[in-house]
Amino acid sequence: MSNKDELYDALKEVKDRKTFLEFARLLMEDWEDEQSQEREQPSPPYGPGANGWENGTIGMFLNGAISWAEASDFGDQLQMLTEEERRQRQASANDWKRFAEFLYAGKIYE
Protein backbone atom coordinates (compact mmCIF):
# COMPACT_ATOMS: atom_id res chain seq x y z
CA MET A 1 0.00 0.00 0.00
CA SER A 2 1.38 3.42 -0.86
CA ASN A 3 1.66 6.16 1.74
CA LYS A 4 -1.10 8.03 -0.13
CA ASP A 5 -3.46 5.06 0.23
CA GLU A 6 -2.55 4.66 3.89
CA LEU A 7 -3.25 8.35 4.53
CA TYR A 8 -6.62 8.28 2.78
CA ASP A 9 -7.61 5.04 4.56
CA ALA A 10 -6.70 6.64 7.89
CA LEU A 11 -8.85 9.66 7.00
CA LYS A 12 -11.85 7.42 6.34
CA GLU A 13 -11.35 5.71 9.73
CA VAL A 14 -11.27 8.85 11.89
CA LYS A 15 -13.97 8.60 14.56
CA ASP A 16 -12.41 9.78 17.82
CA ARG A 17 -9.40 11.52 19.37
CA LYS A 18 -7.11 8.49 18.95
CA THR A 19 -7.87 7.89 15.26
CA PHE A 20 -7.67 11.64 14.58
CA LEU A 21 -4.15 11.75 16.03
CA GLU A 22 -3.17 8.67 14.01
CA PHE A 23 -4.37 10.45 10.87
CA ALA A 24 -2.59 13.69 11.82
CA ARG A 25 0.66 11.78 12.38
CA LEU A 26 0.39 10.13 8.95
CA LEU A 27 -0.34 13.52 7.36
CA MET A 28 2.79 14.93 8.99
CA GLU A 29 4.83 11.93 7.80
CA ASP A 30 3.43 12.39 4.29
CA TRP A 31 4.53 16.05 4.37
CA GLU A 32 8.01 15.13 5.62
CA ASP A 33 8.34 12.42 2.95
CA GLU A 34 7.36 14.89 0.23
CA GLN A 35 9.87 17.46 1.51
CA SER A 36 12.61 14.81 1.36
CA GLN A 37 11.65 13.81 -2.18
CA GLU A 38 11.46 17.44 -3.29
CA ARG A 39 14.99 18.11 -2.02
CA GLU A 40 16.23 15.22 -4.17
CA GLN A 41 14.19 15.97 -7.28
CA PRO A 42 12.00 19.11 -7.26
CA SER A 43 8.57 18.97 -8.93
CA PRO A 44 7.55 21.61 -11.48
CA PRO A 45 6.63 24.88 -9.70
CA TYR A 46 2.99 25.04 -10.86
CA GLY A 47 1.68 21.65 -9.83
CA PRO A 48 1.49 19.35 -6.84
CA GLY A 49 4.58 18.00 -5.14
CA ALA A 50 5.74 14.39 -5.18
CA ASN A 51 3.02 13.24 -2.73
CA GLY A 52 0.28 15.47 -4.10
CA TRP A 53 0.70 18.45 -1.79
CA GLU A 54 -0.74 21.51 -3.56
CA ASN A 55 0.09 23.95 -0.75
CA GLY A 56 3.73 24.30 0.20
CA THR A 57 3.57 26.81 3.05
CA ILE A 58 1.51 26.97 6.22
CA GLY A 59 -0.33 30.02 4.84
CA MET A 60 -1.21 28.25 1.60
CA PHE A 61 -2.16 25.10 3.55
CA LEU A 62 -4.55 27.00 5.82
CA ASN A 63 -5.95 28.95 2.88
CA GLY A 64 -6.67 25.69 1.03
CA ALA A 65 -8.34 24.15 4.09
CA ILE A 66 -10.45 27.25 4.77
CA SER A 67 -11.40 27.63 1.10
CA TRP A 68 -12.51 23.97 0.98
CA ALA A 69 -14.54 24.35 4.19
CA GLU A 70 -16.28 27.48 2.90
CA ALA A 71 -16.93 26.08 -0.58
CA SER A 72 -18.26 22.71 0.62
CA ASP A 73 -19.81 23.60 4.00
CA PHE A 74 -17.17 21.39 5.65
CA GLY A 75 -17.80 18.64 3.11
CA ASP A 76 -21.59 18.56 3.50
CA GLN A 77 -22.09 19.98 0.01
CA LEU A 78 -19.59 17.89 -1.89
CA GLN A 79 -20.90 17.27 -5.39
CA MET A 80 -20.00 13.59 -5.29
CA LEU A 81 -22.37 12.91 -2.37
CA THR A 82 -25.86 11.60 -3.02
CA GLU A 83 -28.71 13.23 -1.14
CA GLU A 84 -28.90 10.20 1.19
CA GLU A 85 -25.13 10.34 1.88
CA ARG A 86 -25.44 14.06 2.60
CA ARG A 87 -28.25 13.46 5.13
CA GLN A 88 -26.30 10.65 6.82
CA ARG A 89 -23.19 12.79 6.99
CA GLN A 90 -25.04 15.70 8.57
CA ALA A 91 -26.80 13.39 11.05
CA SER A 92 -23.58 11.73 12.23
CA ALA A 93 -21.66 15.04 12.65
CA ASN A 94 -18.37 13.40 13.68
CA ASP A 95 -16.34 16.49 14.50
CA TRP A 96 -13.06 14.54 14.70
CA LYS A 97 -13.54 13.32 11.14
CA ARG A 98 -14.58 16.75 9.90
CA PHE A 99 -11.44 18.31 11.30
CA ALA A 100 -9.34 15.54 9.73
CA GLU A 101 -11.05 16.28 6.39
CA PHE A 102 -10.28 19.97 6.91
CA LEU A 103 -6.58 19.15 7.36
CA TYR A 104 -6.57 16.80 4.37
CA ALA A 105 -8.14 19.54 2.26
CA GLY A 106 -5.26 21.80 3.22
CA LYS A 107 -3.01 19.36 1.43
CA ILE A 108 -5.00 19.06 -1.82
CA TYR A 109 -7.40 21.99 -2.24
CA GLU A 110 -6.23 25.06 -4.16
N, CA, C and O atoms as a GROMACS GRO file, in nm:
protein
  440
    1MET      N    1   0.085  -0.118   0.000
    1MET     CA    2   0.000   0.000   0.000
    1MET      C    3   0.090   0.124   0.000
    1MET      O    4   0.186   0.130   0.076
    2SER      N    5   0.059   0.220  -0.083
    2SER     CA    6   0.138   0.342  -0.086
    2SER      C    7   0.102   0.429   0.034
    2SER      O    8  -0.002   0.411   0.098
    3ASN      N    9   0.189   0.524   0.064
    3ASN     CA   10   0.166   0.616   0.174
    3ASN      C   11   0.037   0.695   0.149
    3ASN      O   12  -0.038   0.725   0.243
    4LYS      N   13   0.011   0.729   0.022
    4LYS     CA   14  -0.110   0.803  -0.013
    4LYS      C   15  -0.234   0.722   0.022
    4LYS      O   16  -0.329   0.775   0.078
    5ASP      N   17  -0.233   0.594  -0.010
    5ASP     CA   18  -0.346   0.506   0.023
    5ASP      C   19  -0.362   0.494   0.174
    5ASP      O   20  -0.474   0.499   0.226
    6GLU      N   21  -0.250   0.479   0.244
    6GLU     CA   22  -0.255   0.466   0.389
    6GLU      C   23  -0.313   0.593   0.452
    6GLU      O   24  -0.392   0.584   0.546
    7LEU      N   25  -0.274   0.708   0.402
    7LEU     CA   26  -0.325   0.835   0.453
    7LEU      C   27  -0.475   0.847   0.429
    7LEU      O   28  -0.550   0.883   0.520
    8TYR      N   29  -0.520   0.816   0.309
    8TYR     CA   30  -0.662   0.828   0.278
    8TYR      C   31  -0.743   0.726   0.358
    8TYR      O   32  -0.852   0.758   0.406
    9ASP      N   33  -0.692   0.605   0.374
    9ASP     CA   34  -0.761   0.504   0.455
    9ASP      C   35  -0.773   0.551   0.600
    9ASP      O   36  -0.877   0.533   0.664
   10ALA      N   37  -0.666   0.612   0.652
   10ALA     CA   38  -0.670   0.664   0.790
   10ALA      C   39  -0.773   0.775   0.802
   10ALA      O   40  -0.842   0.785   0.903
   11LEU      N   41  -0.784   0.860   0.699
   11LEU     CA   42  -0.885   0.966   0.700
   11LEU      C   43  -1.025   0.908   0.709
   11LEU      O   44  -1.108   0.957   0.786
   12LYS      N   45  -1.052   0.803   0.633
   12LYS     CA   46  -1.185   0.742   0.634
   12LYS      C   47  -1.217   0.678   0.769
   12LYS      O   48  -1.334   0.664   0.804
   13GLU      N   49  -1.116   0.640   0.845
   13GLU     CA   50  -1.135   0.571   0.973
   13GLU      C   51  -1.144   0.664   1.094
   13GLU      O   52  -1.168   0.617   1.206
   14VAL      N   53  -1.125   0.794   1.075
   14VAL     CA   54  -1.127   0.885   1.190
   14VAL      C   55  -1.266   0.886   1.252
   14VAL      O   56  -1.367   0.910   1.186
   15LYS      N   57  -1.269   0.860   1.385
   15LYS     CA   58  -1.396   0.860   1.456
   15LYS      C   59  -1.384   0.916   1.597
   15LYS      O   60  -1.485   0.944   1.662
   16ASP      N   61  -1.262   0.932   1.645
   16ASP     CA   62  -1.241   0.978   1.782
   16ASP      C   63  -1.103   1.043   1.792
   16ASP      O   64  -1.031   1.056   1.692
   17ARG      N   65  -1.067   1.083   1.914
   17ARG     CA   66  -0.940   1.152   1.937
   17ARG      C   67  -0.821   1.066   1.892
   17ARG      O   68  -0.730   1.116   1.827
   18LYS      N   69  -0.823   0.939   1.927
   18LYS     CA   70  -0.711   0.849   1.895
   18LYS      C   71  -0.692   0.835   1.744
   18LYS      O   72  -0.580   0.850   1.694
   19THR      N   73  -0.800   0.807   1.671
   19THR     CA   74  -0.787   0.789   1.526
   19THR      C   75  -0.757   0.921   1.456
   19THR      O   76  -0.692   0.922   1.351
   20PHE      N   77  -0.803   1.034   1.514
   20PHE     CA   78  -0.767   1.164   1.458
   20PHE      C   79  -0.617   1.185   1.468
   20PHE      O   80  -0.553   1.228   1.372
   21LEU      N   81  -0.560   1.156   1.585
   21LEU     CA   82  -0.415   1.175   1.603
   21LEU      C   83  -0.334   1.081   1.514
   21LEU      O   84  -0.228   1.118   1.465
   22GLU      N   85  -0.384   0.959   1.494
   22GLU     CA   86  -0.317   0.867   1.401
   22GLU      C   87  -0.316   0.926   1.260
   22GLU      O   88  -0.214   0.922   1.191
   23PHE      N   89  -0.430   0.981   1.219
   23PHE     CA   90  -0.437   1.045   1.087
   23PHE      C   91  -0.342   1.164   1.080
   23PHE      O   92  -0.266   1.178   0.984
   24ALA      N   93  -0.345   1.250   1.182
   24ALA     CA   94  -0.259   1.369   1.182
   24ALA      C   95  -0.112   1.330   1.175
   24ALA      O   96  -0.034   1.397   1.106
   25ARG      N   97  -0.073   1.224   1.244
   25ARG     CA   98   0.066   1.178   1.238
   25ARG      C   99   0.102   1.132   1.096
   25ARG      O  100   0.210   1.164   1.046
   26LEU      N  101   0.012   1.057   1.032
   26LEU     CA  102   0.038   1.013   0.895
   26LEU      C  103   0.046   1.131   0.798
   26LEU      O  104   0.127   1.131   0.706
   27LEU      N  105  -0.038   1.232   0.820
   27LEU     CA  106  -0.034   1.352   0.736
   27LEU      C  107   0.101   1.422   0.752
   27LEU      O  108   0.160   1.466   0.653
   28MET      N  109   0.148   1.433   0.875
   28MET     CA  110   0.279   1.493   0.899
   28MET      C  111   0.390   1.412   0.832
   28MET      O  112   0.480   1.469   0.770
   29GLU      N  113   0.383   1.279   0.844
   29GLU     CA  114   0.483   1.193   0.780
   29GLU      C  115   0.478   1.206   0.628
   29GLU      O  116   0.582   1.202   0.562
   30ASP      N  117   0.359   1.221   0.574
   30ASP     CA  118   0.343   1.239   0.429
   30ASP      C  119   0.410   1.370   0.386
   30ASP      O  120   0.478   1.375   0.284
   31TRP      N  121   0.390   1.475   0.465
   31TRP     CA  122   0.453   1.605   0.437
   31TRP      C  123   0.606   1.593   0.442
   31TRP      O  124   0.676   1.640   0.353
   32GLU      N  125   0.656   1.528   0.548
   32GLU     CA  126   0.801   1.512   0.562
   32GLU      C  127   0.859   1.430   0.448
   32GLU      O  128   0.966   1.462   0.397
   33ASP      N  129   0.789   1.325   0.407
   33ASP     CA  130   0.834   1.242   0.295
   33ASP      C  131   0.838   1.325   0.167
   33ASP      O  132   0.934   1.315   0.089
   34GLU      N  133   0.736   1.406   0.145
   34GLU     CA  134   0.736   1.489   0.023
   34GLU      C  135   0.852   1.588   0.027
   34GLU      O  136   0.918   1.609  -0.075
   35GLN      N  137   0.877   1.650   0.141
   35GLN     CA  138   0.987   1.746   0.151
   35GLN      C  139   1.120   1.679   0.118
   35GLN      O  140   1.204   1.737   0.049
   36SER      N  141   1.139   1.557   0.165
   36SER     CA  142   1.261   1.481   0.136
   36SER      C  143   1.272   1.453  -0.014
   36SER      O  144   1.379   1.472  -0.073
   37GLN      N  145   1.164   1.409  -0.074
   37GLN     CA  146   1.165   1.381  -0.218
   37GLN      C  147   1.190   1.507  -0.300
   37GLN      O  148   1.262   1.505  -0.400
   38GLU      N  149   1.130   1.618  -0.255
   38GLU     CA  150   1.146   1.744  -0.329
   38GLU      C  151   1.289   1.797  -0.322
   38GLU      O  152   1.336   1.862  -0.415
   39ARG      N  153   1.357   1.770  -0.211
   39ARG     CA  154   1.499   1.811  -0.202
   39ARG      C  155   1.584   1.734  -0.304
   39ARG      O  156   1.677   1.788  -0.362
   40GLU      N  157   1.549   1.607  -0.323
   40GLU     CA  158   1.623   1.522  -0.417
   40GLU      C  159   1.591   1.554  -0.562
   40GLU      O  160   1.680   1.564  -0.646
   41GLN      N  161   1.463   1.571  -0.591
   41GLN     CA  162   1.419   1.597  -0.728
   41GLN      C  163   1.294   1.686  -0.724
   41GLN      O  164   1.183   1.636  -0.711
   42PRO      N  165   1.313   1.818  -0.737
   42PRO     CA  166   1.200   1.911  -0.726
   42PRO      C  167   1.095   1.888  -0.836
   42PRO      O  168   1.128   1.858  -0.951
   43SER      N  169   0.968   1.904  -0.797
   43SER     CA  170   0.857   1.897  -0.893
   43SER      C  171   0.846   2.030  -0.966
   43SER      O  172   0.900   2.130  -0.919
   44PRO      N  173   0.778   2.033  -1.080
   44PRO     CA  174   0.755   2.161  -1.148
   44PRO      C  175   0.685   2.260  -1.053
   44PRO      O  176   0.607   2.218  -0.968
   45PRO      N  177   0.713   2.390  -1.067
   45PRO     CA  178   0.663   2.488  -0.970
   45PRO      C  179   0.511   2.510  -0.971
   45PRO      O  180   0.457   2.560  -0.873
   46TYR      N  181   0.443   2.474  -1.078
   46TYR     CA  182   0.299   2.504  -1.086
   46TYR      C  183   0.212   2.379  -1.083
   46TYR      O  184   0.116   2.368  -1.159
   47GLY      N  185   0.246   2.287  -0.998
   47GLY     CA  186   0.168   2.165  -0.983
   47GLY      C  187   0.194   2.107  -0.845
   47GLY      O  188   0.270   2.163  -0.766
   48PRO      N  189   0.131   1.996  -0.816
   48PRO     CA  190   0.149   1.935  -0.684
   48PRO      C  191   0.290   1.878  -0.668
   48PRO      O  192   0.360   1.852  -0.766
   49GLY      N  193   0.330   1.860  -0.543
   49GLY     CA  194   0.458   1.800  -0.514
   49GLY      C  195   0.452   1.649  -0.533
   49GLY      O  196   0.352   1.595  -0.580
   50ALA      N  197   0.557   1.582  -0.496
   50ALA     CA  198   0.574   1.438  -0.518
   50ALA      C  199   0.462   1.356  -0.455
   50ALA      O  200   0.424   1.253  -0.511
   51ASN      N  201   0.408   1.398  -0.340
   51ASN     CA  202   0.302   1.324  -0.273
   51ASN      C  203   0.165   1.389  -0.291
   51ASN      O  204   0.069   1.353  -0.222
   52GLY      N  205   0.157   1.485  -0.382
   52GLY     CA  206   0.028   1.547  -0.410
   52GLY      C  207  -0.002   1.672  -0.330
   52GLY      O  208  -0.114   1.723  -0.336
   53TRP      N  209   0.094   1.723  -0.256
   53TRP     CA  210   0.070   1.845  -0.179
   53TRP      C  211   0.061   1.964  -0.275
   53TRP      O  212   0.155   1.993  -0.348
   54GLU      N  213  -0.052   2.032  -0.273
   54GLU     CA  214  -0.074   2.151  -0.356
   54GLU      C  215  -0.024   2.278  -0.287
   54GLU      O  216   0.007   2.377  -0.352
   55ASN      N  217  -0.017   2.274  -0.154
   55ASN     CA  218   0.009   2.394  -0.076
   55ASN      C  219   0.136   2.378   0.006
   55ASN      O  220   0.140   2.301   0.102
   56GLY      N  221   0.240   2.452  -0.034
   56GLY     CA  222   0.372   2.430   0.020
   56GLY      C  223   0.413   2.514   0.140
   56GLY      O  224   0.523   2.497   0.192
   57THR      N  225   0.327   2.603   0.185
   57THR     CA  226   0.357   2.681   0.305
   57THR      C  227   0.239   2.670   0.400
   57THR      O  228   0.130   2.630   0.359
   58ILE      N  229   0.260   2.704   0.525
   58ILE     CA  230   0.151   2.697   0.622
   58ILE      C  231   0.037   2.791   0.582
   58ILE      O  232  -0.080   2.758   0.600
   59GLY      N  233   0.071   2.907   0.529
   59GLY     CA  234  -0.033   3.002   0.484
   59GLY      C  235  -0.116   2.944   0.371
   59GLY      O  236  -0.238   2.953   0.372
   60MET      N  237  -0.048   2.885   0.272
   60MET     CA  238  -0.121   2.824   0.160
   60MET      C  239  -0.203   2.705   0.207
   60MET      O  240  -0.315   2.684   0.162
   61PHE      N  241  -0.146   2.625   0.300
   61PHE     CA  242  -0.216   2.510   0.355
   61PHE      C  243  -0.345   2.553   0.424
   61PHE      O  244  -0.451   2.496   0.398
   62LEU      N  245  -0.336   2.652   0.511
   62LEU     CA  246  -0.455   2.700   0.582
   62LEU      C  247  -0.554   2.763   0.486
   62LEU      O  248  -0.675   2.744   0.501
   63ASN      N  249  -0.506   2.837   0.387
   63ASN     CA  250  -0.595   2.895   0.288
   63ASN      C  251  -0.670   2.787   0.212
   63ASN      O  252  -0.791   2.800   0.188
   64GLY      N  253  -0.601   2.680   0.173
   64GLY     CA  254  -0.666   2.569   0.104
   64GLY      C  255  -0.772   2.504   0.190
   64GLY      O  256  -0.882   2.475   0.143
   65ALA      N  257  -0.739   2.479   0.317
   65ALA     CA  258  -0.834   2.415   0.409
   65ALA      C  259  -0.956   2.504   0.431
   65ALA      O  260  -1.070   2.456   0.428
   66ILE      N  261  -0.934   2.632   0.454
   66ILE     CA  262  -1.045   2.724   0.477
   66ILE      C  263  -1.130   2.740   0.351
   66ILE      O  264  -1.253   2.742   0.359
   67SER      N  265  -1.066   2.750   0.236
   67SER     CA  266  -1.140   2.763   0.110
   67SER      C  267  -1.227   2.640   0.086
   67SER      O  268  -1.342   2.653   0.043
   68TRP      N  269  -1.174   2.521   0.113
   68TRP     CA  270  -1.251   2.397   0.098
   68TRP      C  271  -1.370   2.399   0.193
   68TRP      O  272  -1.482   2.367   0.152
   69ALA      N  273  -1.347   2.435   0.319
   69ALA     CA  274  -1.454   2.435   0.419
   69ALA      C  275  -1.565   2.532   0.379
   69ALA      O  276  -1.684   2.500   0.392
   70GLU      N  277  -1.528   2.649   0.331
   70GLU     CA  278  -1.628   2.748   0.290
   70GLU      C  279  -1.703   2.703   0.165
   70GLU      O  280  -1.824   2.720   0.156
   71ALA      N  281  -1.631   2.648   0.068
   71ALA     CA  282  -1.693   2.608  -0.058
   71ALA      C  283  -1.784   2.486  -0.044
   71ALA      O  284  -1.881   2.472  -0.118
   72SER      N  285  -1.752   2.397   0.051
   72SER     CA  286  -1.826   2.271   0.062
   72SER      C  287  -1.908   2.260   0.190
   72SER      O  288  -1.966   2.154   0.216
   73ASP      N  289  -1.914   2.365   0.269
   73ASP     CA  290  -1.981   2.360   0.400
   73ASP      C  291  -1.922   2.245   0.482
   73ASP      O  292  -1.995   2.160   0.533
   74PHE      N  293  -1.792   2.245   0.494
   74PHE     CA  294  -1.717   2.140   0.565
   74PHE      C  295  -1.745   2.001   0.509
   74PHE      O  296  -1.754   1.904   0.583
   75GLY      N  297  -1.761   1.993   0.378
   75GLY     CA  298  -1.780   1.864   0.311
   75GLY      C  299  -1.925   1.824   0.294
   75GLY      O  300  -1.953   1.728   0.222
   76ASP      N  301  -2.018   1.894   0.359
   76ASP     CA  302  -2.159   1.856   0.350
   76ASP      C  303  -2.216   1.878   0.210
   76ASP      O  304  -2.314   1.813   0.172
   77GLN      N  305  -2.157   1.967   0.134
   77GLN     CA  306  -2.209   1.998   0.001
   77GLN      C  307  -2.120   1.947  -0.112
   77GLN      O  308  -2.123   2.001  -0.222
   78LEU      N  309  -2.042   1.846  -0.084
   78LEU     CA  310  -1.959   1.789  -0.190
   78LEU      C  311  -2.045   1.736  -0.302
   78LEU      O  312  -2.144   1.668  -0.277
   79GLN      N  313  -2.010   1.766  -0.424
   79GLN     CA  314  -2.090   1.727  -0.539
   79GLN      C  315  -2.100   1.577  -0.557
   79GLN      O  316  -2.197   1.528  -0.614
   80MET      N  317  -2.000   1.504  -0.509
   80MET     CA  318  -2.000   1.359  -0.529
   80MET      C  319  -2.095   1.286  -0.434
   80MET      O  320  -2.121   1.168  -0.452
   81LEU      N  321  -2.147   1.356  -0.332
   81LEU     CA  322  -2.237   1.291  -0.237
   81LEU      C  323  -2.380   1.284  -0.293
   81LEU      O  324  -2.429   1.379  -0.354
   82THR      N  325  -2.443   1.170  -0.270
   82THR     CA  326  -2.586   1.160  -0.302
   82THR      C  327  -2.663   1.232  -0.191
   82THR      O  328  -2.607   1.262  -0.086
   83GLU      N  329  -2.788   1.257  -0.215
   83GLU     CA  330  -2.871   1.323  -0.114
   83GLU      C  331  -2.877   1.240   0.015
   83GLU      O  332  -2.872   1.296   0.125
   84GLU      N  333  -2.887   1.108   0.002
   84GLU     CA  334  -2.890   1.020   0.119
   84GLU      C  335  -2.757   1.026   0.195
   84GLU      O  336  -2.757   1.034   0.318
   85GLU      N  337  -2.645   1.024   0.124
   85GLU     CA  338  -2.513   1.034   0.188
   85GLU      C  339  -2.499   1.168   0.260
   85GLU      O  340  -2.441   1.176   0.368
   86ARG      N  341  -2.551   1.273   0.200
   86ARG     CA  342  -2.544   1.406   0.260
   86ARG      C  343  -2.623   1.409   0.391
   86ARG      O  344  -2.577   1.465   0.490
   87ARG      N  345  -2.743   1.350   0.391
   87ARG     CA  346  -2.825   1.346   0.513
   87ARG      C  347  -2.755   1.264   0.622
   87ARG      O  348  -2.753   1.304   0.738
   88GLN      N  349  -2.699   1.150   0.584
   88GLN     CA  350  -2.630   1.065   0.682
   88GLN      C  351  -2.509   1.138   0.740
   88GLN      O  352  -2.483   1.132   0.860
   89ARG      N  353  -2.438   1.206   0.654
   89ARG     CA  354  -2.320   1.279   0.699
   89ARG      C  355  -2.358   1.388   0.798
   89ARG      O  356  -2.293   1.404   0.901
   90GLN      N  357  -2.462   1.463   0.768
   90GLN     CA  358  -2.504   1.570   0.857
   90GLN      C  359  -2.558   1.515   0.988
   90GLN      O  360  -2.540   1.576   1.093
   91ALA      N  361  -2.624   1.399   0.984
   91ALA     CA  362  -2.680   1.339   1.105
   91ALA      C  363  -2.570   1.287   1.197
   91ALA      O  364  -2.582   1.298   1.319
   92SER      N  365  -2.464   1.231   1.140
   92SER     CA  366  -2.358   1.173   1.223
   92SER      C  367  -2.271   1.282   1.287
   92SER      O  368  -2.230   1.267   1.402
   93ALA      N  369  -2.242   1.388   1.215
   93ALA     CA  370  -2.166   1.504   1.265
   93ALA      C  371  -2.046   1.464   1.351
   93ALA      O  372  -2.033   1.510   1.464
   94ASN      N  373  -1.959   1.380   1.298
   94ASN     CA  374  -1.837   1.340   1.368
   94ASN      C  375  -1.735   1.453   1.353
   94ASN      O  376  -1.669   1.466   1.249
   95ASP      N  377  -1.723   1.533   1.457
   95ASP     CA  378  -1.634   1.649   1.450
   95ASP      C  379  -1.488   1.611   1.433
   95ASP      O  380  -1.413   1.686   1.370
   96TRP      N  381  -1.444   1.498   1.488
   96TRP     CA  382  -1.306   1.454   1.470
   96TRP      C  383  -1.279   1.429   1.322
   96TRP      O  384  -1.175   1.470   1.269
   97LYS      N  385  -1.372   1.361   1.256
   97LYS     CA  386  -1.354   1.332   1.114
   97LYS      C  387  -1.359   1.460   1.031
   97LYS      O  388  -1.281   1.477   0.937
   98ARG      N  389  -1.449   1.550   1.066
   98ARG     CA  390  -1.458   1.676   0.990
   98ARG      C  391  -1.330   1.756   1.001
   98ARG      O  392  -1.286   1.817   0.903
   99PHE      N  393  -1.269   1.757   1.117
   99PHE     CA  394  -1.144   1.831   1.130
   99PHE      C  395  -1.032   1.761   1.053
   99PHE      O  396  -0.946   1.827   0.996
  100ALA      N  397  -1.033   1.628   1.053
  100ALA     CA  398  -0.934   1.554   0.973
  100ALA      C  399  -0.953   1.586   0.824
  100ALA      O  400  -0.855   1.605   0.752
  101GLU      N  401  -1.078   1.592   0.779
  101GLU     CA  402  -1.105   1.628   0.639
  101GLU      C  403  -1.056   1.769   0.609
  101GLU      O  404  -1.003   1.796   0.502
  102PHE      N  405  -1.076   1.859   0.704
  102PHE     CA  406  -1.028   1.997   0.691
  102PHE      C  407  -0.876   1.998   0.670
  102PHE      O  408  -0.826   2.068   0.581
  103LEU      N  409  -0.804   1.921   0.751
  103LEU     CA  410  -0.658   1.915   0.736
  103LEU      C  411  -0.618   1.851   0.602
  103LEU      O  412  -0.526   1.899   0.535
  104TYR      N  413  -0.687   1.745   0.564
  104TYR     CA  414  -0.657   1.680   0.437
  104TYR      C  415  -0.679   1.777   0.320
  104TYR      O  416  -0.602   1.781   0.224
  105ALA      N  417  -0.786   1.856   0.331
  105ALA     CA  418  -0.814   1.954   0.226
  105ALA      C  419  -0.703   2.056   0.215
  105ALA      O  420  -0.674   2.104   0.105
  106GLY      N  421  -0.639   2.089   0.327
  106GLY     CA  422  -0.526   2.180   0.322
  106GLY      C  423  -0.412   2.128   0.236
  106GLY      O  424  -0.336   2.205   0.179
  107LYS      N  425  -0.403   1.997   0.227
  107LYS     CA  426  -0.302   1.936   0.143
  107LYS      C  427  -0.338   1.947  -0.007
  107LYS      O  428  -0.251   1.974  -0.089
  108ILE      N  429  -0.464   1.926  -0.042
  108ILE     CA  430  -0.500   1.906  -0.182
  108ILE      C  431  -0.584   2.015  -0.246
  108ILE      O  432  -0.592   2.021  -0.369
  109TYR      N  433  -0.647   2.101  -0.166
  109TYR     CA  434  -0.740   2.199  -0.224
  109TYR      C  435  -0.668   2.329  -0.257
  109TYR      O  436  -0.593   2.382  -0.174
  110GLU      N  437  -0.689   2.380  -0.377
  110GLU     CA  438  -0.623   2.506  -0.416
  110GLU      C  439  -0.719   2.622  -0.402
  110GLU      O  440  -0.683   2.736  -0.430
   0.00000   0.00000   0.00000
